[in-house]
Amino acid sequence: MSLFQLKKDALLAVVCFVLVTCAGKAPEEKAVEDSHYNTQENEVILKIEDSFYTNSDFKDYLLLTVGEGYGEMPDLSLSRMLDSFVEEKLLLEAAKGKGMFLTDEEKKAYIARLSNEFKLSERMIQKEVKIDTLLEKLLIEKFTLGLVEDISVDPEEIREYYSSNKREFLQNEQRRVSQILLKTEERAIEIYKLVKGASEERFQQVAREESEGVEASRGGVMGIFELGQLPVEMDKVVFSLKQGQVSQVIESEYGYHIFRVDEIIKSAPLPDKPDEEISSKIEMKILNQKINEFMHNYQDKLKSDLDWNFYPDRLSFSYQRNEYE
């Protein structure tokens, strides 16, 4: 994977996180003291420099971000979405201030990509969300990617992280498990007598013939599991068995189970130096952290440098301050 793609993937993840959680110093700090405004869609709720944004613009943002279900969201969730909306528009204003724009080719390619991904025509896209709203998001993405293009991860940083966090890359012990599932305890006990101590092939044969579980057609093979991936009661049983051992009849809400541990896969020792796969994961993680920190700091700077005002009294819901800022 190229460093550019790593940065783009990291940026998309971080920008989503930043815009949702990095409401920084709440817009409420810049709120005017006017009260009892109407909550009509054309009411201005945000002013940044010479740009104005209304309740209608926020509605488009919600529709694009969370879909039509936004109408059922509680005030607290809407407040955090509003924080994200403000952060996004601050970035948009910064992009415009730097002379950033989209070419006709970028616009056409973006609409074509949306049409392909969501199987929508351009007319349908425009009907659901204002086309300008979509293009503004693309401009913000382009601008932000330019901001972080010089952020990189040195090989030494990867080695240091690996050396200090080796346990993070240990693979837990896994177990390949098969089961026979039956509806009655009586029949389950009869089948248990047939398969107790049976080989893997014999167990799978009986599973195909007798099991009523969805995996019966593949010999009762459930898959490979780590501790904690199965329901608690099943976990206790499966991870108490030795390789090749068959459990006694176990009751659950699904029926009566007979488990067999076909293989125990021990965790492999880690290499002294990270391999390519591990290095790539570490690089992405460090890159995410660096971009995250940079974007938080950059947005704090925008809030100080730009002339902006937020009008919570004009919203159609009760804005609630972010208690984690």
Secondary structure, DSSP 8 states (H G I E B T S, - for coil): --HHHHHHHHHHHHHHHHHHH---S-GGGG----------TTSEEEEETTEEEEHHHHHHHHHHHH-GGGGG--HHHHHHHHHHHHHHHHHHHHHHHTT----HHHHHHHHHHHHHHHT--HHHHHHHS-HHHHHHHHHHHHHHHHHTTT----HHHHHHHHHH-GGGG----EEEEEEEEES-HHHHHHHHHHHTT--HHHHHHHHHHH--STTGGGTTEEEEEETTSS-HHHHHHHTTS-TT-B---EEETTEEEEEEEEEEE------SS--HHHHHHHHHHHHHHHHHHHHHHHHHHHHHHS-EEE-GGGSSS-----TT-
